Amino acid sequence: MELRITKAQKVEGTVRVPGDKSISHRAVMLGALAEGKTTIRGFLPGADCLSTIECFRRMGVTIEREGDLVTVYGKGWYGLEEPRQRLDVGNSGTTIRLMTGIIATQPFHAVLEGDESIAKRPMRRVVGPLREMGAKIDGRQNGEYTPLAIRGGKLHGISYRSPVASAQVKSAILLAGLQAEGTTSVEEPYLSRDHTERMLQAFGIDVQRAGNRVSVSGGQTLRGREIVVPGDISSAAFLIAAVMMVPGSSLVIEQVGINPTRSGIIDVVRAMGGHVEIVNERLVNEEPVADLHVAHAELRGTVIEGELIPRLIDEIPVIAVMAAVAQGRTIIRDAQELKVKETDRIATVASQLAKFGAKVTPTDDGMIIEGGAALVGAEIDSMGDHRIGMAMAIAGLAAEGETTIANAEAINVSFPGFANLLRQITR
């Protein structure tokens, strides 16, 4: 599929973005493990989240879906059935890493696999601590890569100091810890997104937090409930960037999750001189939600590093796009994690933005972007990475001429309807 983008004169309107991908995944997972029924409203029907549903269906869980309304008939921790087939996670890193933690608690054997991208992503960061808890897990290169063969069983709690700030690592260990003997705790160098902790509390689990350390005790029971999924701030980031790229633009984005472990994009846009107003704040299922009022402003370069990085790691591709037209230099550091996403996003962002005439120098842990570029339409390849495809589409809104994006179907992983929504808000 090819997406064609032409220069926009204005971006305006009032919109909602699809449901939060991270929260949608976790709602299905915890709902399947809970006692009783869980209703999920605002579910993201993207390819990644649908992979999570299919994996649980293969383990005997009844899940009904009608658009963004999902009903999960929980079977409790030990109601899952041994799957007859391999569990295919598609392109979803969240699914495979969190499912590894869940299956490690189960008294059966299962094999997890995914697509070509998943086969290249590091798994030992999850496999290692789960093995410390007593799980039997094997895979290519001693469990570094998929497929992963897991023989679940009796686990014991551990105190784990993670070398990386990763919500997927933390979540896999905590989920395993809920059925481990004793207490399980995870400490991170920086606080990663905390959707798992918040949702566990919404399902009735006692979660202890102290700084960058979070702990759970084994033997707790999840209780089914209703979950309302807010709009995904990672999806909203592309629309915020669109406003910043096109002079005279303004936009209202309703019902967006503004979890502080995810809202780094707002901080960066403000640091660059952009206008983002947070209004109508409220708490929904332990998650902070608000409406965002965004207005165009002339951007300036900034430095993005340290503990800010885990709060916006998925937004760096589109931040780089904004930096390309900002005045001055933008430096991104401490973002090595970009190398093990759907693509090596450091290399991919640099190569694709260069086609527009932007000046981007990749580094070992980020990139340096010289702002002030006059972008020119280009032929772009998403490389099968949904966030690269969308980021380059936003660049196309500010580029002279036409931009074409090959392999644009990848965008459906997290933002189905992206192209149509872009057409609705551009003039």
Helices and strands as residue ranges (DSSP letters): E 3-6, E 12-16, H 21-33, E 35-41, H 47-57, E 62-66, E 69-75, E 87-88, H 93-103, E 109-113, G 118-120, H 124-132, E 136-139, H 140-143, E 145-151, E 155-156, E 159-161, H 167-177, E 180-181, E 183-187, H 195-202, E 207-210, E 213-217, E 226-228, H 233-245, E 250-257, H 264-271, E 275-284, E 287-295, E 303-304, G 306-311, G 313-315, H 316-325, E 329-332, G 336-340, H 345-354, E 359-363, E 366-370, E 379-381, H 386-397, E 402-406, G 408-413, H 418-425
